[in-house]
Amino acid sequence: MMEAYFQRHNQLWLVVLCVVAFGAAYFSPLKLPGDSLGSLLTAQAILQHRTIQLDSYVTVGDKPYGANYQFIHKGGHVYYFFPLGTSLLSLPFIWLANLRGQDMADAQTHLALENSISALTVAAASLLIYLQCRAFVNHAASFLITITFVFGSAIMSTMGSSLWSFNFSTLLVLWVLLRLTGDEGGRRAVNPYWLGVVLFVAYLCRPSLAVFGLAVLTYSCFQKGWGFAGRLALVAGSLAVVFVLYSWLEFRQLLPAYYLP
């Protein structure tokens, strides 16, 4: 009976799930400003000055850059220390915020927009987890598993507290897993070129996900064949080469500081 009910009202409950997840993250009193401070400022620098250098912004709030561990000085310029991926994926949000007159050089404005984006990532993760569950179990079980996983894990406690590198990278990993699951089930073939792009962007967001990329590549070799794995590796590898060249031109080193370890 419960399964029949969830099946009839599936879309409604999906909306409710996403709205509740968004609200719980957005209105949570637990906010942890830290590593993320500067990610949206970097996105604004890209839009306004076509660079990731933050020299045009004198302060973040009332603090000079030198007083914030989130920023480094390199070659006479100021940069955001943490991964670049979050800044790149935040560009649409910053574009809209700038149109409304919001300036990410103001720390409170920066943190407020972070809160909104992080809440959106929690809602999106809820939807992706539910869809992943549906590949294996029925509607009712999928809702119960999703609720348990979202509200009882780092999806809510970490992603909902700030815009970490964890936020966007989690969505990208969930998308990859969902596409691979759909491909295994014969519902829709996965495109190796898009898969390579997404895996590289996930790495840009969180460098440790290079391990996940290697795992997917290994899986592809055995499950999809060497041709598929080769196309995936070609795209991801080409983007990695471009990234290395960019890092050398910008920093005179093979990778930005955070990626080197």
C-alpha positions as CSV (number, residue, x, y, z in Angstrom):
1,M,0.0,0.0,0.0
2,M,2.8,2.4,0.9
3,E,4.6,1.7,-2.4
4,A,1.4,2.3,-4.4
5,Y,0.9,5.7,-2.6
6,F,4.5,6.8,-3.3
7,Q,4.2,5.7,-6.9
8,R,1.0,7.8,-7.4
9,H,2.4,10.9,-5.7
10,N,6.1,10.4,-6.7
11,Q,6.7,13.9,-8.2
12,L,5.0,15.7,-5.3
13,W,7.1,13.9,-2.7
14,L,10.3,14.5,-4.7
15,V,9.5,18.2,-4.6
16,V,8.7,18.0,-0.9
17,L,12.0,16.1,-0.2
18,C,14.1,18.7,-2.1
19,V,12.3,21.7,-0.5
20,V,12.8,20.3,3.0
21,A,16.4,19.4,2.4
22,F,17.0,22.9,1.0
23,G,15.2,24.5,4.0
24,A,17.0,22.4,6.6
25,A,20.4,23.4,5.1
26,Y,19.6,27.0,4.5
27,F,18.1,27.8,7.9
28,S,20.4,25.6,9.9
29,P,22.2,27.6,12.7
30,L,25.4,25.5,12.1
31,K,27.5,27.6,9.7
32,L,31.2,27.1,9.4
33,P,32.8,29.9,7.4
34,G,36.4,28.8,6.6
35,D,38.1,27.3,3.6
36,S,35.3,28.5,1.3
37,L,35.8,32.2,2.0
38,G,37.3,33.4,-1.3
39,S,35.8,30.9,-3.7
40,L,33.0,33.2,-4.8
41,L,35.4,36.2,-4.8
42,T,37.6,34.3,-7.3
43,A,34.5,33.7,-9.5
44,Q,33.8,37.4,-9.4
45,A,37.4,38.2,-10.4
46,I,37.0,35.8,-13.4
47,L,33.8,37.6,-14.5
48,Q,35.0,41.2,-13.8
49,H,38.7,41.0,-14.6
50,R,39.1,37.7,-16.6
51,T,41.7,36.4,-14.1
52,I,41.8,34.4,-10.9
53,Q,44.2,37.0,-9.4
54,L,42.6,38.9,-6.6
55,D,44.8,42.0,-6.7
56,S,41.8,44.2,-7.6
57,Y,40.2,43.6,-4.2
58,V,41.9,45.2,-1.3
59,T,40.1,43.5,1.6
60,V,37.7,40.7,2.4
61,G,35.4,42.4,4.8
62,D,37.6,44.4,7.1
63,K,40.6,42.0,6.9
64,P,43.5,42.4,4.6
65,Y,44.2,39.3,2.5
66,G,47.4,38.6,4.4
67,A,45.4,37.9,7.5
68,N,43.4,35.1,5.9
69,Y,44.7,31.6,5.5
70,Q,42.4,31.2,2.5
71,F,44.7,33.4,0.4
72,I,48.3,33.0,-0.8
73,H,50.8,35.4,-2.4
74,K,52.5,34.1,-5.5
75,G,54.6,36.0,-8.0
76,G,53.5,39.3,-6.6
77,H,49.8,38.4,-6.9
78,V,47.1,37.3,-4.5
79,Y,45.2,34.1,-5.1
80,Y,42.6,31.9,-3.5
81,F,44.4,28.9,-2.1
82,F,41.7,26.2,-2.3
83,P,40.5,24.3,-5.4
84,L,39.4,26.3,-8.4
85,G,36.5,24.0,-9.4
86,T,34.0,25.5,-6.9
87,S,34.7,29.0,-8.2
88,L,34.2,27.9,-11.8
89,L,30.9,26.1,-11.1
90,S,29.7,29.1,-9.1
91,L,30.1,31.5,-12.0
92,P,26.3,31.6,-12.9
93,F,25.4,32.4,-9.3
94,I,27.9,35.2,-9.2
95,W,26.8,36.6,-12.5
96,L,23.2,36.9,-11.1
97,A,24.4,38.3,-7.8
98,N,26.5,40.9,-9.5
99,L,23.5,41.9,-11.6
100,R,21.7,42.5,-8.3
101,G,24.5,44.7,-7.1
102,Q,26.0,42.2,-4.7
103,D,29.8,42.3,-4.2
104,M,31.7,39.2,-3.1
105,A,34.4,41.4,-1.7
106,D,32.0,42.0,1.3
107,A,32.5,39.0,3.5
108,Q,28.9,38.9,4.8
109,T,27.5,39.0,1.2
110,H,30.0,36.2,0.3
111,L,28.9,34.0,3.2
112,A,25.2,34.7,2.6
113,L,25.4,33.5,-1.1
114,E,27.5,30.6,0.0
115,N,24.7,29.5,2.3
116,S,22.2,29.7,-0.6
117,I,24.4,27.7,-3.0
118,S,25.3,25.1,-0.4
119,A,21.6,24.6,0.4
120,L,20.9,24.1,-3.3
121,T,23.6,21.5,-3.5
122,V,22.0,19.6,-0.6
123,A,18.7,19.6,-2.4
124,A,20.3,18.5,-5.7
125,A,22.1,15.7,-3.9
126,S,18.8,14.5,-2.4
127,L,17.4,14.2,-5.9
128,L,20.4,12.3,-7.3
129,I,20.5,9.9,-4.3
130,Y,16.8,9.1,-4.8
131,L,17.3,8.5,-8.5
132,Q,20.3,6.2,-7.7
133,C,18.2,4.3,-5.2
134,R,15.4,3.8,-7.8
135,A,17.9,1.8,-9.9
136,F,17.7,-0.9,-7.2
137,V,14.6,-0.6,-5.0
138,N,11.0,0.7,-5.2
139,H,9.7,4.2,-4.7
140,A,8.9,3.9,-1.0
141,A,12.2,2.3,-0.1
142,S,14.0,4.9,-2.2
143,F,12.4,7.7,-0.2
144,L,13.3,6.1,3.1
145,I,16.9,5.4,2.1
146,T,17.3,8.9,0.7
147,I,16.0,10.6,3.8
148,T,18.2,8.5,6.0
149,F,21.3,9.1,3.9
150,V,20.8,12.9,3.4
151,F,19.9,13.8,7.0
152,G,22.2,11.2,8.7
153,S,25.4,11.9,6.8
154,A,27.8,14.5,5.7
155,I,25.4,15.5,2.9
156,M,23.5,17.6,5.5
157,S,26.1,18.2,8.2
158,T,28.9,19.2,5.9
159,M,27.4,20.3,2.6
160,G,24.8,22.2,4.5
161,S,27.2,24.1,6.6
162,S,29.2,25.9,3.9
163,L,30.3,25.8,0.3
164,W,33.2,23.4,0.6
165,S,35.0,21.7,-2.3
166,F,33.0,18.7,-1.1
167,N,29.7,20.2,-2.3
168,F,30.0,20.3,-6.1
169,S,32.3,17.3,-6.2
170,T,29.7,15.2,-4.4
171,L,27.1,16.1,-7.0
172,L,29.5,15.2,-9.8
173,V,30.3,11.8,-8.2
174,L,26.7,11.1,-7.7
175,W,26.0,12.0,-11.4
176,V,28.8,9.7,-12.6
177,L,27.5,6.8,-10.4
178,L,23.9,7.4,-11.7
179,R,25.0,7.4,-15.3
180,L,27.1,4.2,-14.9
181,T,24.1,2.6,-13.1
182,G,21.8,3.6,-15.9
183,D,24.3,2.3,-18.5
184,E,24.6,-1.1,-16.7
185,G,20.8,-1.4,-16.6
186,G,20.5,-0.7,-20.3
187,R,18.4,2.4,-19.8
188,R,20.7,4.9,-21.5
189,A,24.3,4.5,-22.8
190,V,26.9,6.6,-21.1
191,N,29.0,9.0,-23.2
192,P,32.7,8.5,-22.5
193,Y,33.6,12.0,-23.6
194,W,31.1,13.6,-21.2
195,L,32.2,11.2,-18.5
196,G,35.8,12.4,-19.0
197,V,34.8,16.0,-18.7
198,V,32.8,15.4,-15.6
199,L,35.6,13.4,-13.9
200,F,38.1,16.2,-14.7
201,V,35.8,18.9,-13.3
202,A,35.3,16.7,-10.2
203,Y,39.1,16.7,-9.8
204,L,39.2,20.5,-10.2
205,C,36.7,20.7,-7.3
206,R,38.5,18.2,-5.1
207,P,41.9,16.9,-6.2
208,S,41.6,13.7,-4.1
209,L,38.9,12.6,-6.6
210,A,41.7,11.7,-9.0
211,V,41.4,8.4,-7.2
212,F,37.7,8.1,-8.0
213,G,38.6,8.9,-11.7
214,L,41.1,6.1,-11.8
215,A,38.6,3.8,-10.3
216,V,36.0,4.7,-13.0
217,L,38.7,4.3,-15.7
218,T,39.5,0.8,-14.3
219,Y,35.9,-0.1,-14.2
220,S,35.4,1.1,-17.8
221,C,38.3,-1.1,-19.0
222,F,36.7,-4.2,-17.7
223,Q,33.0,-3.4,-18.2
224,K,33.0,-1.2,-21.3
225,G,36.1,-2.2,-23.2
226,W,39.4,-0.5,-24.0
227,G,37.9,1.7,-26.7
228,F,35.5,3.3,-24.3
229,A,38.2,3.7,-21.6
230,G,40.6,5.1,-24.1
231,R,38.1,7.8,-25.2
232,L,37.4,8.7,-21.5
233,A,41.1,8.8,-20.7
234,L,41.8,10.9,-23.8
235,V,39.3,13.6,-22.8
236,A,40.3,13.7,-19.1
237,G,44.0,13.6,-20.0
238,S,43.8,16.4,-22.5
239,L,42.0,18.6,-20.0
240,A,44.7,17.7,-17.5
241,V,47.4,18.8,-19.9
242,V,45.6,22.1,-20.5
243,F,45.4,22.6,-16.7
244,V,49.1,22.0,-16.3
245,L,49.9,24.4,-19.0
246,Y,47.6,27.0,-17.5
247,S,49.2,26.5,-14.1
248,W,52.7,26.9,-15.5
249,L,51.7,30.2,-17.2
250,E,50.0,31.5,-14.1
251,F,52.2,30.2,-11.3
252,R,55.3,28.8,-13.0
253,Q,54.7,25.4,-11.4
254,L,53.0,22.2,-12.8
255,L,49.9,22.6,-10.6
256,P,48.4,25.2,-8.3
257,A,49.7,24.8,-4.7
258,Y,46.7,23.0,-3.3
259,Y,46.8,20.3,-6.0
260,L,50.5,19.5,-5.6
261,P,50.4,17.0,-2.7
